[in-house]
Structure formats: structure tokens, C-alpha cells
Amino acid sequence: MFQANTDRRQQQRDLTDDLEQERELRRKKDAFLDAASHHINNPLAAVVGFSELLRDRTRDFSAGVRNEIIELLAIQALETSHVVDDLLIAARFDLDEMELDSAAVDLRAVVETATHDWASNQRSRLEVSGNAVARADGHWVTHIVRNLLRNAAAFGKGNIRVRITEGFNKVVVDVVDDGEGVSPEEVEAIFEPYHSSRQSDRLTPSLGLGLSVARRLARAMGGDVRYTREDDETVFELSLPRLSLEYDSYGDIPDVVIDPMQGRPTREAISEVLAAGGPEMVYQQLVDMRAHRRGEERVVGYEALARFPYAAPPEWFEVAGSAGVRLDLELAAMRNAITGFSPANHDGFLALNLSDSSLTSSKLVDTLSQLDPGRIVLELSEVAVIKSYEVTKRFVDSLRDRGIRLAVDDVGAGEIDLWHILRLEPSVIKVDMSLVRDIETTPRNRALIRGISSMAQDLGIMVVAEGIEAPEEEEMLLELGVQYGQGYLFGKPRPLEWKTKVLSD
């Protein structure tokens, strides 16, 4: 009995010694990593450093500690391969050797491909919602999404969400994580190729290279990558061109809706939409950007936008024009917009789009009669075909006498015709998003917007910039004298529930 107790005590002492030795080895490993963290500032250096550690000091570590180091080595080796890919892409851009395809890209499938090699514990953190089809190069879109998800996995805390949505002329992939985000000092630098940010495990991922490559690829395909903070979450937004009908394979879309030979909505589909009480309408807010920069929300109005199944609104209105029912479709859209707009719950005006033929129609006044005229702004595109300025001006003056205002829309989408604008005497000028995009790097666009703003100020005309998506664009527009804005930065169009028979069928 005495000997058995002695043996047990000896086993306990041996176990205690082993645990203390294991703790000491782990302290040595942690001390090494602390010392090395000042030199391991990129994945390639990490791979070299860990390899040297295993070769020179492997006998100092237990099997468990060696396995930990090998796991870190594998993670950084994979990261190194991604960095090499990004470097090669950047080099091909610099040499003008990038080749981009243009085809239908299923964005939900892209996310699945980008996360195919994720470990099960990583995948459990990921939540994906929505789907859309982009017109882009599927290989490079996968590379962009992979880079954004790598960033979210590195800097997020618990969860990563991917939201896929479809807009009027583009699709959006939002990669959202619950990390602390980028410091205000870093916001301007995160898309620079050699920018890096510290991580909790003392290693430094090459954040800037992956983001700069993602942005360059997206812009080369007609999209963009932007960073924002929403409700204490980090959001990287990838936008890409929406798939247009000329690229669509149509699949199971019924021929009664889309003509498979012409790739356009059919006349029967337009009749179905009108008979079912369509089109459906969504609303996008116009805001005072000065108030927005102060952290205040001041909505000055809403633009009503028509939505149709499968095809873009311009295609539906174009077919309606060739079928002789464009006036009917435009008036139906305006009636639905007014019905869905509650003056009691929304501040400001309601902007309605129309063509010259609708503007000069005798049916227009009756269509608008359900809303206070002082809250109606009619938007006539700058590129609209005006058959007779005298006739159009007479109708505009009659509407103005009732309190209805006129806006000239899409200014800058074509050649800017100031004479066209001034002859109509609008109350509002809307600057097209083509002038807003890349305004920070395009002196010509800045000069045009500054000129429009100065002229409008002299004449007492309100100027609204469209398609604003980044704080940098908002800041530049304010410097150029534009006070009001519209775009995804302030809010996306808010959809109503589809009710048309065409879509339900």
C-alpha cells in the first residue's frame, strides 16, 4: 500500500513537471513571436520566419507547440499565394495585359466558389442572402469577392454577412463584418497597394494590395469597390454592371414577357402590366448634403422610379413607344407613384419622370390632381426629344401657374446644351451621375459642375447631383457649390411589393 501511494505521488510530480515544461515551451514560443512581430510584417516574411523557427529551434518545442507553428505556417503560406496572385494582377494592369471577359455571372455561385476552401468553423461565421446576375468576368469577380472575404475574416470578430442586391443598372455585393473597422486616419489609404493594418495575432496582412487589386478589377469591369461604416459594422461594397438582356440566356422567362429573338419586352407584356395595375414604383430620397455632413438627415424630396420584371425600365418605355402606348405607361407610373407616396409621412416634393409627349398631354393635369401641385416636380431628361419648344414652353408655363415645378434631368449624360436648359426655365437641374463618377480625379467634370452650379445660383435654380456613392464625391460636390444630392450614399430606392400578374406568372 505504501509503495502504491509513493508511485502515485511520483506520477503526479512527473505530470506537474511535464505541464510546467509545456507552459515554459509555450512562453518561449510566445516570447519568440512577440520579438519576431516587429519583423514579420507580411505573409512572405511570416512563412520564412516560421520555417526558420521550426528548423533551428524545433527541439525546444513539444509536439503540440510544433503543430501550432505548422498551422500558422500553412495559413501564412496560403496568404502568400494570394499576395503573389494580387502582385501578378497588378503587374498585368501596369503592362496593359489584362484581359476581361463579359458574360453572365451568378453572384451567389461566386461567393460559394470564393469560400470553397474555408474551414468549417469559418463557414459557420458566414451568412449569405440574396442573389443577382452581373455582366462581368466571372474569374475576376471571384478574385474580388475572395479578397473582400479574406479581409472580413481577418478583421471581423464573430460574423460575416454577404448581401447581394440588384439595382436599376447595377448589382451590389456587400461584404459586412463586425470588426472595429478602419480608423479615420486610414480611410484614405486602405486602397493604396502597400498599406497594411495590424491584426490581433501580431501578424500584418497586406490589406492594401488586396483592396487596391479588387478596386482596379471592379473599375475595369465598369463597377467599383467602396468602404463604409453602417451601424458599427464594416461594409465593403462591390458594384458591377447589371446583366442586360443582350447577354441574357433567358432560361425560363416566358416568351410573353421577353421576346427571345429581340431580347426586349413584348407588347403583350406591356398590356399585361397595365391591366394588372402596374408598373410598380420605388422611391429614392434627395437630401441636403450640408446637413448630411453635419450628421443630420434632411430629406428635401423623393424621386419615383418605375420597376418591371426582367428588363430595365428604359427598354419597357421604348417598346411602349413603338407600340403607341408610352403615354399610357408613363401616366400609369405617375398615378401609382402618387398613390404610393404619402404626404403625411414624407417630407419634401415628389419627382416624376416623363417624356415631352406626356408633358404636353391634356391628360397630365388630371393624373397629377391627387397631390398638392406645390409638391410635384416633373423631370424631363436633357436628352429628351422636344418637337416644339414653343408648344412645350406653353404647357410648362401652364403647369408652373398651378404650382408644379420642372426639373431638367440627366444634365451631362449627353452634350450639355445650356440653351435647351435656359429656354425651359426649370426650377431644378439634376446633374447626371456620369459627371459625378470619379469627380475627384477628373478636372473636366469638376469644371462642368462648377459652371452649372454657378449659373444655377445666379438664376435661382436648385441643383441636385445624382448617383453619389462615396463621401469623397459628396465632399467635392459641396466644394463646387452643389448643396443637394441623390444616390446610394444616402439611401437606395425603396421597393414596394410586386403585385403585377406578369411577375407572379
RADA-V973203 format. One record per backbone hydrogen bond with DSSP energy under -0.5 kcal/mol. NH is the residue of the N-H (numbers start at 0). CO is the residue of the C=O. If there is no record, write none. Layout:
# RADA-V973203
nh={NH:NH}
co={CO:CO}
This chain:
# RADA-V973203
nh={4:5:6:7:8:9:10:11:12:13:14:15:16:17:18:19:20:21:22:23:24:25:26:27:28:29:30:31:32:33:34:35:36:37:38:39:40:45:46:47:48:49:50:51:52:53:54:55:56:57:59:60:65:66:67:68:69:70:71:72:73:74:75:76:77:78:79:80:81:82:83:84:85:86:87:88:89:90:91:92:93:94:95:96:97:99:102:104:106:106:109:110:111:112:113:114:115:117:121:122:123:124:125:126:128:133:134:135:135:137:140:141:142:143:144:145:146:147:148:149:150:151:152:153:154:155:159:160:161:162:162:163:163:164:164:166:170:171:172:173:173:174:174:175:175:176:177:185:186:188:189:191:194:196:198:201:204:204:206:207:209:210:211:212:213:214:215:216:217:218:219:220:220:221:222:223:225:227:229:232:233:234:235:236:236:237:237:238:238:239:240:241:242:246:247:247:250:252:256:257:258:259:262:263:265:269:270:271:272:273:274:275:276:277:279:281:282:283:285:286:287:288:288:289:291:292:293:293:294:295:297:298:299:300:301:302:303:303:304:306:310:314:315:316:317:318:319:320:321:322:323:324:325:328:329:330:331:332:333:334:335:336:337:338:339:340:340:341:342:344:345:348:349:350:350:351:353:358:359:360:363:366:367:368:370:374:375:376:377:378:378:379:379:380:380:381:383:385:386:391:392:393:394:395:396:397:398:399:400:401:401:402:403:404:406:407:408:408:410:412:417:420:421:422:423:424:424:425:426:427:428:429:430:430:431:434:435:436:438:440:441:442:445:446:447:448:449:450:451:452:453:454:455:456:457:458:459:459:460:461:463:464:465:467:472:473:474:475:476:477:478:479:480:481:482:483:484:485:486:488:489:490:493:494:503:504}
co={0:1:2:3:4:5:6:7:8:9:10:11:12:13:14:15:16:17:18:19:20:21:22:23:24:25:26:27:28:29:30:31:32:34:35:35:38:41:42:43:44:45:46:47:48:49:50:51:52:53:56:57:61:62:63:64:65:66:67:68:69:70:71:72:73:74:75:76:77:78:79:80:81:82:83:84:85:86:87:88:89:90:92:91:91:97:135:133:104:131:105:106:107:108:109:110:112:114:118:118:119:121:122:159:161:104:240:102:133:135:136:137:138:139:140:141:142:143:144:145:146:147:148:149:150:151:124:175:126:160:173:128:161:162:171:169:239:164:237:162:171:172:235:160:173:233:158:182:182:185:185:188:191:204:202:198:196:202:204:194:205:206:207:208:209:210:211:212:213:214:215:216:217:218:217:238:236:234:232:229:176:227:174:225:234:172:235:223:236:170:220:168:132:243:243:244:248:249:253:253:263:257:258:258:256:265:266:267:268:269:270:271:273:272:306:304:493:302:300:484:297:286:482:482:287:288:289:290:291:290:295:296:285:285:348:283:301:350:281:279:308:311:311:312:313:314:315:316:317:318:320:319:319:324:325:326:327:328:329:330:331:332:333:334:335:336:337:339:340:341:341:299:374:301:348:376:378:354:355:357:360:362:363:365:367:371:372:349:404:351:376:377:406:353:378:408:380:383:384:387:388:389:390:391:392:393:394:395:396:397:398:399:398:375:377:427:379:406:429:409:415:416:417:418:419:420:421:420:405:405:461:407:428:463:410:431:431:432:435:437:438:440:441:442:443:444:445:446:447:448:449:450:451:452:453:454:455:456:455:426:428:483:430:485:469:469:470:471:472:473:474:475:477:476:480:462:286:464:284:467:486:486:282:492:499:500}
